[in-house]
Amino acid sequence: MKRKPTRKTPVVEPDRSMRCHTCGRAVAGFESVHYGSIEGGYRDLCNRCFNEEVARTGGIQFFHVQFEPLEVPDAAGQTHRFHFEVHLLGDKVSLEAFELVNGDPGGYQFQVLGRAEQDLFELMGQMVPRIRRLLAQQHLKPEPHMAGLHIADFLVRVRITWDENEEGRLPMLVIDGRDSPDWVTAFGRGADRRRCESAAGSRDRP
């Protein structure tokens, strides 16, 4: 039995017109932090330089790792390319995984938190199975002789975000890595009586 070939989404490169104040590297917005204070002023630092400065200031033994992108197929055979960023947050460290949509983070997004001095490869060991596990599920599927997408099972996991086209005034649901303002209305009216589990505030359960 032949496997279905995976389909890839066209890649739009991010805008890297910004430069890190410390190392001079060209970075995109999601690869940087606007860091500083009112008294001392603010600087745009790449994530590596930001993490190293936070570690130095806090006396934390921390070694930044820049993970390479990872491609993972979903249940429908669509390939998703994940980028990874690390942020040192005081006594915690955050490992984030996300797709790029029109050059900015979007689609599926995940986050794993750990201790500041925890091995980042250990966090990645938690992240990758979580990505694969969620992408193996498909909550909305097309059905023969019926228009649109329909709930595949009795449970839909969503990530609640906002509609940037409406200046953040309207919510947006992300399901199976895709967003649509229409889904807020559909689920809000209970268009389908099956259960919808909201993951508000969570980045690892789209």
Backbone as a printed PyTorch tensor [residue, N CA C, xyz], in Angstrom:
tensor([[[  0.8390,  -1.1900,   0.0000],
         [  0.0000,   0.0000,   0.0000],
         [  0.8810,   1.2490,   0.0000]],

        [[  0.6570,   2.1170,  -0.9780],
         [  1.4860,   3.3120,  -1.1110],
         [  1.0260,   4.3950,  -0.1440]],

        [[  2.0030,   5.0970,   0.4090],
         [  1.6880,   6.2250,   1.2640],
         [  1.3130,   7.4460,   0.4260]],

        [[  0.4170,   8.2460,   0.9510],
         [  0.0870,   9.4850,   0.2780],
         [  1.2640,  10.4470,   0.4090]],

        [[  1.6350,  11.1170,  -0.6830],
         [  2.7400,  12.0720,  -0.5690],
         [  2.3420,  13.2510,   0.3070]],

        [[  3.2980,  13.7300,   1.1220],
         [  2.9960,  14.8690,   1.9780],
         [  2.9820,  16.1480,   1.1570]],

        [[  2.1200,  17.0690,   1.5540],
         [  2.0010,  18.3430,   0.8540],
         [  2.6540,  19.4280,   1.7010]],

        [[  3.3970,  20.3140,   1.0470],
         [  4.0750,  21.3880,   1.7520],
         [  3.4290,  22.7360,   1.4200]],

        [[  3.3210,  23.5780,   2.4490],
         [  2.7990,  24.9170,   2.2730],
         [  3.9210,  25.8300,   1.8030]],

        [[  3.6890,  26.7010,   0.8050],
         [  4.7320,  27.6320,   0.3580],
         [  5.2500,  28.4710,   1.5290]],

        [[  6.5800,  28.6550,   1.5760],
         [  7.2030,  29.3620,   2.6910],
         [  7.3600,  30.8350,   2.3470]],

        [[  6.9210,  31.7110,   3.2460],
         [  7.1410,  33.1420,   3.1350],
         [  8.1930,  33.5160,   4.1620]],

        [[  9.3340,  34.0160,   3.7040],
         [ 10.4200,  34.3290,   4.6230],
         [ 10.0580,  35.5340,   5.4960]],

        [[ 10.4410,  35.5010,   6.7760],
         [ 10.1450,  36.6240,   7.6640],
         [ 10.9830,  37.8530,   7.3430]],

        [[ 10.5090,  39.0080,   7.7670],
         [ 11.2300,  40.2650,   7.5940],
         [ 12.3310,  40.3540,   8.6430]],

        [[ 13.5760,  40.3160,   8.2000],
         [ 14.7020,  40.3970,   9.1270],
         [ 15.4670,  41.7140,   8.9400]],

        [[ 14.7240,  42.7970,   8.8950],
         [ 15.3400,  44.1120,   8.7180],
         [ 15.8700,  44.6870,  10.0240]],

        [[ 15.4980,  44.0890,  11.1660],
         [ 15.9750,  44.5470,  12.4710],
         [ 17.3360,  43.9250,  12.7680]],

        [[ 18.1830,  44.6540,  13.5150],
         [ 19.4850,  44.1140,  13.8980],
         [ 19.6480,  44.1350,  15.4080]],

        [[ 20.2700,  43.0850,  15.9310],
         [ 20.5250,  42.9840,  17.3640],
         [ 21.5110,  44.0710,  17.7780]],

        [[ 21.1900,  44.7860,  18.8530],
         [ 22.0350,  45.8760,  19.3350],
         [ 23.3890,  45.3680,  19.8130]],

        [[ 23.4550,  44.1150,  20.2700],
         [ 24.6950,  43.5740,  20.8340],
         [ 25.5780,  42.9110,  19.7910]],

        [[ 25.0150,  41.9470,  19.0390],
         [ 25.8530,  41.1820,  18.1090],
         [ 25.7100,  41.6240,  16.6540]],

        [[ 24.7020,  42.4280,  16.3560],
         [ 24.5290,  42.9330,  14.9990],
         [ 23.8330,  41.9830,  14.0500]],

        [[ 23.3730,  40.8290,  14.5500],
         [ 22.7230,  39.8500,  13.6650],
         [ 21.3590,  40.3530,  13.2000]],

        [[ 21.0410,  40.1160,  11.9240],
         [ 19.7260,  40.4840,  11.3810],
         [ 18.6830,  39.5160,  11.9160]],

        [[ 17.6180,  40.0410,  12.5020],
         [ 16.6130,  39.1940,  13.1370],
         [ 15.2070,  39.6640,  12.7680]],

        [[ 14.2640,  38.7130,  12.8700],
         [ 12.8440,  39.0300,  12.7330],
         [ 12.2990,  39.4000,  14.1070]],

        [[ 11.0840,  39.9280,  14.1410],
         [ 10.4930,  40.3340,  15.4060],
         [ 10.3980,  39.2030,  16.4090]],

        [[ 10.0380,  37.9920,  15.9580],
         [  9.8850,  36.8670,  16.8820],
         [ 11.2260,  36.3080,  17.3380]],

        [[ 12.3140,  36.7510,  16.7140],
         [ 13.6570,  36.3090,  17.1050],
         [ 14.3390,  37.3240,  18.0210]],

        [[ 13.5770,  38.3000,  18.5150],
         [ 14.1780,  39.3790,  19.2890],
         [ 13.3050,  39.7710,  20.4690]],

        [[ 13.8990,  40.5530,  21.3730],
         [ 13.2150,  41.0850,  22.5440],
         [ 13.5720,  42.5640,  22.6760]],

        [[ 12.5750,  43.4160,  22.8900],
         [ 12.8010,  44.8340,  23.1590],
         [ 13.0640,  44.9500,  24.6560]],

        [[ 14.3180,  45.1090,  25.0260],
         [ 14.7430,  44.9050,  26.4110],
         [ 15.3790,  46.1530,  26.9970]],

        [[ 15.0600,  46.4420,  28.2690],
         [ 15.6830,  47.5680,  28.9490],
         [ 14.7730,  48.1470,  30.0000]],

        [[ 14.9300,  49.4390,  30.2560],
         [ 14.1250,  50.1300,  31.2580],
         [ 13.9620,  51.5900,  30.8530]],

        [[ 13.0350,  52.2850,  31.5140],
         [ 12.8210,  53.7030,  31.2270],
         [ 14.0760,  54.4990,  31.5770]],

        [[ 14.7080,  54.1310,  32.6890],
         [ 15.8870,  54.8740,  33.1410],
         [ 17.0860,  54.6410,  32.2150]],

        [[ 17.3070,  53.3820,  31.8500],
         [ 18.4970,  53.0490,  31.0700],
         [ 18.2840,  52.9880,  29.5720]],

        [[ 17.0270,  53.0840,  29.1290],
         [ 16.7270,  52.9880,  27.7060],
         [ 16.4920,  51.5480,  27.2650]],

        [[ 15.9980,  51.4040,  26.0660],
         [ 15.6450,  50.0850,  25.5410],
         [ 16.5150,  49.7380,  24.3340]],

        [[ 16.7560,  48.4360,  24.1650],
         [ 17.5220,  47.9220,  23.0350],
         [ 16.7950,  46.7230,  22.4400]],

        [[ 16.9900,  46.5150,  21.1470],
         [ 16.4670,  45.3130,  20.4910],
         [ 17.5700,  44.2660,  20.4840]],

        [[ 17.3510,  43.1780,  21.2190],
         [ 18.3400,  42.1110,  21.3170],
         [ 17.8090,  40.8460,  20.6670]],

        [[ 18.6870,  40.1090,  19.9830],
         [ 18.2850,  38.7860,  19.5080],
         [ 18.0540,  37.9110,  20.7290]],

        [[ 17.3230,  36.8280,  20.5630],
         [ 16.9880,  35.9820,  21.7080],
         [ 18.2210,  35.4250,  22.4060]],

        [[ 19.2410,  35.1040,  21.6400],
         [ 20.4730,  34.5810,  22.2490],
         [ 21.1100,  35.6330,  23.1680]],

        [[ 21.2880,  36.8630,  22.6560],
         [ 21.9130,  37.9140,  23.4590],
         [ 21.0400,  38.2860,  24.6600]],

        [[ 19.7230,  38.2690,  24.4660],
         [ 18.8190,  38.5470,  25.5770],
         [ 18.9880,  37.4990,  26.6800]],

        [[ 18.9820,  36.2320,  26.2760],
         [ 19.1120,  35.1500,  27.2570],
         [ 20.4500,  35.2280,  27.9920]],

        [[ 21.5170,  35.5160,  27.2620],
         [ 22.8330,  35.5940,  27.8850],
         [ 22.9090,  36.7600,  28.8670]],

        [[ 22.2650,  37.8780,  28.5340],
         [ 22.2760,  39.0270,  29.4400],
         [ 21.4450,  38.7560,  30.6900]],

        [[ 20.2830,  38.1220,  30.5280],
         [ 19.4590,  37.7700,  31.6840],
         [ 20.2010,  36.7880,  32.5840]],

        [[ 20.8830,  35.8130,  31.9810],
         [ 21.6380,  34.8230,  32.7590],
         [ 22.7780,  35.4930,  33.5180]],

        [[ 23.4790,  36.3990,  32.8430],
         [ 24.6050,  37.0930,  33.4830],
         [ 24.1140,  37.9670,  34.6370]],

        [[ 23.0200,  38.6730,  34.4280],
         [ 22.4800,  39.5510,  35.4660],
         [ 21.9880,  38.7510,  36.6720]],

        [[ 21.3650,  37.5980,  36.4050],
         [ 20.7950,  36.7890,  37.4780],
         [ 21.7300,  35.7470,  38.0460]],

        [[ 22.9690,  35.6700,  37.5200],
         [ 23.9120,  34.6680,  38.0070],
         [ 23.4580,  33.2530,  37.7140]],

        [[ 22.8400,  33.0590,  36.5460],
         [ 22.2930,  31.7530,  36.1630],
         [ 23.2350,  31.0710,  35.1730]],

        [[ 23.4860,  29.7990,  35.3930],
         [ 24.2920,  29.0180,  34.4530],
         [ 23.3890,  28.5700,  33.3150]],

        [[ 23.5320,  29.2270,  32.1770],
         [ 22.6070,  28.9800,  31.0660],
         [ 23.3850,  28.9530,  29.7650]],

        [[ 23.0550,  27.9610,  28.9130],
         [ 23.6830,  27.8330,  27.6070],
         [ 22.5930,  27.8290,  26.5350]],

        [[ 22.5840,  28.8850,  25.7450],
         [ 21.5510,  29.0230,  24.7190],
         [ 21.7640,  27.9850,  23.6060]],

        [[ 20.6780,  27.4340,  23.1070],
         [ 20.7160,  26.5050,  21.9740],
         [ 19.7480,  27.0060,  20.9080]],

        [[ 20.2150,  27.1130,  19.6760],
         [ 19.3490,  27.4890,  18.5590],
         [ 18.9860,  26.2200,  17.7870]],

        [[ 17.7720,  25.7210,  18.0140],
         [ 17.3520,  24.4800,  17.3700],
         [ 16.9790,  24.7250,  15.9090]],

        [[ 17.2850,  23.7540,  15.0810],
         [ 16.9410,  23.8270,  13.6610],
         [ 15.4420,  23.5580,  13.4780]],

        [[ 14.8390,  24.1120,  12.4020],
         [ 13.4180,  23.8360,  12.1360],
         [ 13.1680,  22.3440,  11.9400]],

        [[ 11.9470,  21.9240,  12.2350],
         [ 11.5520,  20.5110,  12.1520],
         [ 10.2640,  20.4080,  11.3570]],

        [[ 10.2200,  19.4740,  10.4080],
         [  9.0120,  19.2620,   9.6050],
         [  8.2720,  18.0330,  10.1250]],

        [[  6.9650,  18.2020,  10.3680],
         [  6.1300,  17.1220,  10.9060],
         [  4.8560,  17.0420,  10.0680]],

        [[  4.4940,  15.8530,   9.5500],
         [  3.2400,  15.7160,   8.8020],
         [  2.0490,  15.5850,   9.7410]],

        [[  0.8920,  16.0840,   9.3050],
         [ -0.3210,  15.9230,  10.1040],
         [ -1.1260,  14.7270,   9.6070]],

        [[ -2.3060,  14.5300,  10.1710],
         [ -3.1270,  13.3600,   9.8500],
         [ -3.5860,  13.3600,   8.3940]],

        [[ -3.6330,  14.5360,   7.7700],
         [ -4.0900,  14.6360,   6.3850],
         [ -2.9390,  14.6000,   5.3840]],

        [[ -1.6990,  14.4380,   5.8820],
         [ -0.5510,  14.3860,   4.9810],
         [  0.0630,  15.7350,   4.6830]],

        [[ -0.3990,  16.7830,   5.3470],
         [  0.1580,  18.1220,   5.1580],
         [  1.3940,  18.2750,   6.0480]],

        [[  2.5050,  18.7290,   5.4690],
         [  3.7250,  18.9200,   6.2350],
         [  3.7290,  20.3000,   6.8890]],

        [[  4.0710,  20.3310,   8.1730],
         [  4.1470,  21.5820,   8.9290],
         [  5.5910,  21.7890,   9.3740]],

        [[  6.1230,  22.9550,   9.0960],
         [  7.5130,  23.2840,   9.4490],
         [  7.5160,  24.1310,  10.7260]],

        [[  8.1360,  23.6020,  11.7740],
         [  8.1530,  24.2810,  13.0650],
         [  9.5000,  24.9480,  13.3220]],

        [[  9.4160,  26.1730,  13.8190],
         [ 10.5920,  26.9250,  14.2380],
         [ 10.5990,  26.9620,  15.7600]],

        [[ 11.7970,  27.0750,  16.3340],
         [ 11.9280,  27.0230,  17.7840],
         [ 12.6670,  28.2510,  18.3030]],

        [[ 12.1760,  28.7960,  19.4050],
         [ 12.8460,  29.9050,  20.0710],
         [ 12.8780,  29.6420,  21.5710]],

        [[ 13.9450,  30.1120,  22.2160],
         [ 14.1470,  29.9180,  23.6520],
         [ 14.1820,  31.2710,  24.3410]],

        [[ 13.4440,  31.3990,  25.4500],
         [ 13.4560,  32.6320,  26.2360],
         [ 13.7100,  32.2890,  27.6980]],

        [[ 14.7210,  32.9440,  28.2680],
         [ 15.0210,  32.7860,  29.6890],
         [ 14.1730,  33.7920,  30.4660]],

        [[ 13.3330,  33.2860,  31.3760],
         [ 12.3820,  34.1290,  32.0970],
         [ 12.6590,  34.0350,  33.5940]],

        [[ 13.7430,  34.6510,  34.0370],
         [ 14.0940,  34.5840,  35.4530],
         [ 14.4930,  33.1710,  35.8460]],

        [[ 13.7170,  32.5500,  36.7340],
         [ 14.0400,  31.1930,  37.1810],
         [ 13.3990,  30.1290,  36.2980]],

        [[ 12.7790,  30.5400,  35.1820],
         [ 12.1510,  29.6070,  34.2500],
         [ 12.7220,  29.8200,  32.8420]],

        [[ 12.6230,  28.7800,  32.0320],
         [ 12.9890,  28.9040,  30.6240],
         [ 11.8300,  28.3930,  29.7880]],

        [[ 11.5670,  29.0980,  28.7000],
         [ 10.4520,  28.7600,  27.8160],
         [ 10.9840,  28.3260,  26.4610]],

        [[ 10.5620,  27.1440,  26.0190],
         [ 10.8590,  26.6680,  24.6690],
         [  9.5680,  26.7400,  23.8750]],

        [[  9.5950,  27.4910,  22.7910],
         [  8.3970,  27.7130,  21.9870],
         [  8.5840,  27.1500,  20.5890]],

        [[  7.5350,  26.5320,  20.0630],
         [  7.5350,  26.0010,  18.7050],
         [  6.3460,  26.5860,  17.9690]],

        [[  6.5500,  26.9700,  16.7180],
         [  5.4640,  27.5980,  15.9590],
         [  5.7330,  27.4740,  14.4670]],

        [[  4.6700,  27.5940,  13.7050],
         [  4.7860,  27.6980,  12.2600],
         [  4.8900,  29.1660,  11.8790]],

        [[  5.2990,  29.4140,  10.6560],
         [  5.2850,  30.7620,  10.1240],
         [  4.1410,  30.8860,   9.1260]],

        [[  3.3170,  31.9010,   9.3170],
         [  2.2150,  32.2000,   8.4040],
         [  2.4420,  33.6120,   7.8920]],

        [[  2.7190,  33.7290,   6.5950],
         [  3.0620,  35.0220,   5.9960],
         [  4.2390,  35.6740,   6.7110]],

        [[  5.1950,  34.8500,   7.1350],
         [  6.4160,  35.3550,   7.7410],
         [  6.3530,  35.6040,   9.2280]],

        [[  5.1950,  35.3920,   9.8490],
         [  5.0390,  35.6220,  11.2850],
         [  4.5500,  34.3450,  11.9640]],

        [[  4.7820,  34.2010,  13.2920],
         [  4.2830,  33.0170,  14.0000],
         [  2.7750,  32.8600,  13.8650]],

        [[  2.3240,  31.6490,  13.5900],
         [  0.8980,  31.3640,  13.4330],
         [  0.6980,  29.8660,  13.3330]],

        [[ -0.5000,  29.4680,  12.9270],
         [ -0.7800,  28.0380,  12.7940],
         [ -0.6830,  27.3150,  14.1250]],

        [[ -0.0750,  26.1370,  14.0970],
         [  0.1490,  25.3890,  15.3330],
         [  1.2200,  26.0970,  16.1710]],

        [[  0.9700,  26.2330,  17.4760],
         [  1.9560,  26.8290,  18.3750],
         [  1.9960,  26.0220,  19.6760]],

        [[  3.2110,  25.8020,  20.1840],
         [  3.4050,  24.9930,  21.3800],
         [  4.3800,  25.6980,  22.3190]],

        [[  4.3060,  25.3550,  23.5920],
         [  5.2360,  25.8910,  24.5730],
         [  5.5080,  24.8480,  25.6550]],

        [[  6.7750,  24.7320,  26.0340],
         [  7.1820,  23.8800,  27.1580],
         [  7.9850,  24.7430,  28.1120]],

        [[  7.6510,  24.6970,  29.4010],
         [  8.3670,  25.4530,  30.4240],
         [  9.2490,  24.5240,  31.2510]],

        [[ 10.3990,  25.0380,  31.6610],
         [ 11.2880,  24.2630,  32.5080],
         [ 12.0460,  25.1680,  33.4600]],

        [[ 12.9130,  24.5740,  34.2530],
         [ 13.7620,  25.3520,  35.1530],
         [ 14.8280,  26.0890,  34.3540]],

        [[ 15.2850,  27.2230,  34.8680],
         [ 16.2330,  28.0610,  34.1300],
         [ 17.4970,  27.2990,  33.7270]],

        [[ 17.9900,  26.4160,  34.5830],
         [ 19.2300,  25.7070,  34.3010],
         [ 18.9900,  24.2940,  33.7540]],

        [[ 17.7530,  24.0220,  33.3460],
         [ 17.4290,  22.6970,  32.8100],
         [ 18.0230,  22.5190,  31.4180]],

        [[ 18.3850,  21.2990,  31.1020],
         [ 18.9400,  20.9720,  29.7880],
         [ 17.8820,  21.2420,  28.7160]],

        [[ 18.2010,  22.1080,  27.7530],
         [ 17.2310,  22.4600,  26.7130],
         [ 16.9000,  21.2740,  25.8080]],

        [[ 17.8530,  20.3370,  25.6640],
         [ 17.5660,  19.1490,  24.8560],
         [ 16.5420,  18.2580,  25.5580]],

        [[ 16.5030,  18.3230,  26.8760],
         [ 15.4860,  17.5920,  27.6220],
         [ 14.1000,  18.1830,  27.3530]],

        [[ 14.0290,  19.5190,  27.2960],
         [ 12.7580,  20.1700,  26.9650],
         [ 12.3350,  19.8450,  25.5380]],

        [[ 13.3170,  19.8020,  24.6280],
         [ 12.9910,  19.4340,  23.2510],
         [ 12.4840,  17.9950,  23.1840]],

        [[ 13.0020,  17.1520,  24.0550],
         [ 12.5290,  15.7710,  24.1270],
         [ 11.0800,  15.6810,  24.5730]],

        [[ 10.5900,  16.6900,  25.2880],
         [  9.1740,  16.7590,  25.6470],
         [  8.3520,  17.3870,  24.5330]],

        [[  8.9590,  18.3560,  23.8410],
         [  8.2360,  19.1150,  22.8300],
         [  7.8750,  18.2840,  21.5930]],

        [[  8.8510,  17.5690,  21.0540],
         [  8.6240,  16.8780,  19.7740],
         [  7.5170,  15.8270,  19.8680]],

        [[  7.4800,  14.9560,  20.8960],
         [  6.3600,  14.0080,  20.9880],
         [  5.0110,  14.7180,  21.1190]],

        [[  4.9900,  15.8560,  21.8110],
         [  3.7400,  16.5990,  21.9550],
         [  3.2570,  17.1180,  20.6000]],

        [[  4.1850,  17.6170,  19.7970],
         [  3.8230,  18.0880,  18.4540],
         [  3.2850,  16.9400,  17.6160]],

        [[  4.0160,  15.8350,  17.6040],
         [  3.6040,  14.6840,  16.7850],
         [  2.2470,  14.1450,  17.2400]],

        [[  2.0330,  14.1180,  18.5450],
         [  0.7800,  13.5820,  19.0880],
         [ -0.4150,  14.4360,  18.6600]],

        [[ -0.2640,  15.7490,  18.7220],
         [ -1.3790,  16.6150,  18.3800],
         [ -1.6260,  16.6530,  16.8750]],

        [[ -0.5490,  16.6380,  16.0830],
         [ -0.7290,  16.6760,  14.6290],
         [ -1.3040,  15.3750,  14.0890]],

        [[ -1.2010,  14.2900,  14.8670],
         [ -1.7950,  13.0130,  14.4460],
         [ -3.3060,  13.0400,  14.5730]],

        [[ -3.8500,  14.0580,  15.2660],
         [ -5.2970,  14.1930,  15.4220],
         [ -5.8360,  15.1870,  14.3980]],

        [[ -7.0460,  14.9380,  13.9520],
         [ -7.7130,  15.8660,  13.0410],
         [ -9.1260,  16.0970,  13.5640]],

        [[ -9.3920,  17.3150,  13.9790],
         [-10.6710,  17.6130,  14.6160],
         [-11.7600,  17.9900,  13.6310]],

        [[-11.3770,  18.5910,  12.5060],
         [-12.3440,  18.9730,  11.4760],
         [-11.9900,  18.2810,  10.1710]],

        [[-12.9990,  17.6470,   9.5540],
         [-12.7580,  16.9080,   8.3120],
         [-13.8650,  17.2090,   7.3030]],

        [[-13.5270,  17.1530,   6.0020],
         [-14.5860,  17.2480,   4.9910],
         [-15.3600,  15.9420,   4.9360]],

        [[-16.6250,  16.0070,   4.5790],
         [-17.4370,  14.8060,   4.4450],
         [-18.0620,  14.7860,   3.0490]],

        [[-18.1630,  13.5770,   2.4720],
         [-18.7440,  13.4710,   1.1250],
         [-20.1560,  14.0540,   1.0660]],

        [[-20.4360,  14.7500,  -0.0050],
         [-21.7730,  15.2890,  -0.2720],
         [-22.2030,  16.3640,   0.7250]],

        [[-21.2410,  16.9000,   1.4890],
         [-21.5750,  17.9660,   2.4380],
         [-20.5420,  19.0820,   2.3000]],

        [[-21.0090,  20.3160,   2.2840],
         [-20.1070,  21.4550,   2.1130],
         [-19.3800,  21.7660,   3.4150]],

        [[-18.1570,  22.3050,   3.2910],
         [-17.4260,  22.7680,   4.4590],
         [-16.7870,  21.6530,   5.2600]],

        [[-16.3260,  22.0120,   6.4500],
         [-15.6780,  21.0700,   7.3570],
         [-16.6270,  20.6880,   8.4820]],

        [[-16.4590,  19.4790,   8.9880],
         [-17.3510,  18.9750,  10.0360],
         [-16.5310,  18.3270,  11.1380]],

        [[-17.0640,  18.3400,  12.3530],
         [-16.3570,  17.7740,  13.4960],
         [-16.1680,  16.2770,  13.2880]],

        [[-14.9120,  15.8430,  13.4210],
         [-14.5930,  14.4390,  13.1420],
         [-14.9520,  13.5190,  14.2980]],

        [[-14.9410,  14.0480,  15.5110],
         [-15.2010,  13.2230,  16.6820],
         [-16.0710,  14.0290,  17.6360]],

        [[-16.1140,  13.6410,  18.8880],
         [-16.9550,  14.3200,  19.8570],
         [-16.2190,  15.4190,  20.6130]],

        [[-14.9900,  15.7270,  20.1960],
         [-14.1970,  16.7130,  20.9200],
         [-13.3950,  17.5570,  19.9420]],

        [[-13.4090,  18.8650,  20.1480],
         [-12.6030,  19.7690,  19.3380],
         [-11.7350,  20.5920,  20.2730]],

        [[-10.4250,  20.5430,  20.0600],
         [ -9.5070,  21.3710,  20.8400],
         [ -9.1920,  22.6290,  20.0490]],

        [[ -9.3240,  23.7660,  20.7060],
         [ -9.0900,  25.0350,  20.0250],
         [ -8.0930,  25.8740,  20.8140]],

        [[ -7.4280,  26.7870,  20.1000],
         [ -6.6240,  27.8200,  20.7460],
         [ -7.2980,  29.1490,  20.4490]],

        [[ -7.5250,  29.9400,  21.4830],
         [ -8.1900,  31.2260,  21.3200],
         [ -7.1430,  32.3200,  21.1700]],

        [[ -7.2290,  33.0620,  20.0870],
         [ -6.3350,  34.1860,  19.8520],
         [ -7.1890,  35.3750,  19.4270]],

        [[ -6.6430,  36.2980,  18.6580],
         [ -7.4170,  37.4630,  18.2370],
         [ -7.2470,  37.6880,  16.7390]],

        [[ -8.2080,  38.4230,  16.1780],
         [ -8.2130,  38.7190,  14.7520],
         [ -7.4360,  40.0100,  14.5200]],

        [[ -6.2260,  39.8940,  13.9590],
         [ -5.3960,  41.0790,  13.7430],
         [ -6.0190,  42.0350,  12.7320]],

        [[ -6.8710,  41.5270,  11.8520],
         [ -7.5380,  42.4100,  10.8760],
         [ -8.5550,  43.3280,  11.5490]],

        [[ -8.9440,  42.9810,  12.7700],
         [ -9.8980,  43.7920,  13.5280],
         [ -9.2090,  44.4940,  14.7010]],

        [[ -7.8760,  44.6830,  14.5770],
         [ -7.0830,  45.3750,  15.5990],
         [ -7.2180,  44.7150,  16.9730]],

        [[ -7.3480,  43.3880,  16.9750],
         [ -7.4010,  42.6480,  18.2270],
         [ -8.7050,  42.7650,  18.9780]],

        [[ -9.7470,  43.3130,  18.3420],
         [-11.0060,  43.5120,  19.0540],
         [-11.9000,  42.2810,  19.0130]],

        [[-11.6600,  41.3700,  18.0760],
         [-12.4850,  40.1750,  17.9440],
         [-11.6530,  38.9210,  18.1810]],

        [[-12.2300,  37.9120,  18.8500],
         [-11.5000,  36.6600,  19.0790],
         [-11.4070,  35.8330,  17.7960]],

        [[-10.4360,  34.9310,  17.7890],
         [-10.2400,  34.0250,  16.6610],
         [ -9.9680,  32.6370,  17.2200]],

        [[-10.5710,  31.6200,  16.6120],
         [-10.3040,  30.2420,  17.0130],
         [ -9.3210,  29.6080,  16.0360]],

        [[ -8.3360,  28.9000,  16.5820],
         [ -7.3960,  28.1460,  15.7590],
         [ -7.6670,  26.6670,  15.9960]],

        [[ -8.0250,  25.9560,  14.9210],
         [ -8.3380,  24.5300,  14.9970],
         [ -7.5380,  23.8070,  13.9190]],

        [[ -6.8530,  22.7470,  14.3020],
         [ -5.9990,  22.0130,  13.3600],
         [ -4.9960,  22.9390,  12.6780]],

        [[ -4.5130,  23.9410,  13.4180],
         [ -3.5100,  24.8490,  12.8800],
         [ -4.0510,  25.8950,  11.9320]],

        [[ -5.3680,  25.9640,  11.7660],
         [ -5.9870,  26.9510,  10.8720],
         [ -6.9120,  27.8420,  11.6670]],

        [[ -7.0270,  29.0970,  11.2430],
         [ -7.9020,  30.0140,  11.9640],
         [ -9.0040,  30.5260,  11.0460]],

        [[-10.0990,  30.9210,  11.6710],
         [-11.2190,  31.5030,  10.9340],
         [-12.1020,  32.2790,  11.9030]],

        [[-12.4210,  33.5490,  11.6000],
         [-13.3310,  34.3000,  12.4710],
         [-14.7380,  33.7110,  12.4710]],

        [[-15.0850,  32.9630,  11.4250],
         [-16.4250,  32.3720,  11.3340],
         [-16.6330,  31.2830,  12.3800]],

        [[-15.5380,  30.6260,  12.8120],
         [-15.6780,  29.5380,  13.7750],
         [-16.1490,  30.0440,  15.1310]],

        [[-15.7970,  31.2870,  15.4740],
         [-16.2610,  31.8490,  16.7460],
         [-17.7770,  31.9060,  16.7560]],

        [[-18.3620,  32.3780,  15.6580],
         [-19.8140,  32.4660,  15.5570],
         [-20.4520,  31.0890,  15.5470]],

        [[-19.8560,  30.1610,  14.7670],
         [-20.4370,  28.8250,  14.6310],
         [-20.4530,  28.0840,  15.9600]],

        [[-19.3310,  28.0880,  16.6690],
         [-19.2710,  27.3750,  17.9410],
         [-20.0400,  28.1240,  19.0230]],

        [[-20.0650,  29.4390,  18.9310],
         [-20.8010,  30.2300,  19.9140],
         [-22.2870,  29.9790,  19.8500]],

        [[-22.8100,  29.7130,  18.6560],
         [-24.2360,  29.4270,  18.4980],
         [-24.5410,  27.9700,  18.7810]],

        [[-23.4700,  27.1620,  18.9760],
         [-23.6980,  25.7280,  19.1800],
         [-24.1960,  25.0900,  17.9030]],

        [[-23.5620,  25.4820,  16.7590],
         [-24.0030,  24.9690,  15.4720],
         [-23.9600,  23.4420,  15.4390]],

        [[-23.0070,  22.8700,  16.1370],
         [-22.9500,  21.4240,  16.2920],
         [-22.9760,  21.1710,  17.7880]],

        [[-23.8050,  20.2550,  18.2540],
         [-23.9780,  20.0600,  19.6910],
         [-22.8770,  19.2500,  20.3360]],

        [[-21.9070,  18.8510,  19.5570],
         [-20.8030,  18.1250,  20.1470],
         [-19.9400,  19.0750,  20.9790]],

        [[-19.1170,  18.4700,  21.8100],
         [-18.3770,  19.2210,  22.7920],
         [-17.1800,  19.9590,  22.1940]],

        [[-16.9790,  21.2180,  22.6070],
         [-15.8200,  22.0030,  22.1800],
         [-15.0350,  22.3780,  23.4260]],

        [[-13.8120,  21.8760,  23.5090],
         [-12.9860,  22.1630,  24.6780],
         [-12.1000,  23.3590,  24.3790]],

        [[-12.2490,  24.4260,  25.1370],
         [-11.4640,  25.6420,  24.9270],
         [-10.1470,  25.5600,  25.6620]],

        [[ -9.0860,  25.9620,  24.9670],
         [ -7.7610,  25.9810,  25.5890],
         [ -7.2880,  27.4210,  25.6790]],

        [[ -8.1120,  28.2930,  26.2050],
         [ -7.7690,  29.7090,  26.3030],
         [ -6.4790,  29.8950,  27.0660]],

        [[ -5.5840,  30.6850,  26.4640],
         [ -4.3210,  30.9620,  27.1220],
         [ -3.2780,  29.8750,  26.9180]],

        [[ -3.6260,  28.7750,  26.2860],
         [ -2.6640,  27.6960,  26.0900],
         [ -2.1000,  27.7760,  24.6910]],

        [[ -0.7920,  27.5350,  24.5530],
         [ -0.1630,  27.6040,  23.2470],
         [  0.1330,  26.2250,  22.6840]],

        [[ -0.1910,  25.1790,  23.4390],
         [  0.1770,  23.8480,  22.9570],
         [ -1.0140,  22.9680,  22.6800]],

        [[ -2.2090,  23.5840,  22.5910],
         [ -3.3900,  22.7900,  22.2880],
         [ -4.2630,  23.5370,  21.3010]],

        [[ -3.8210,  23.6900,  20.0270],
         [ -4.6180,  24.4110,  19.0420],
         [ -5.9190,  23.6890,  18.7640]]])
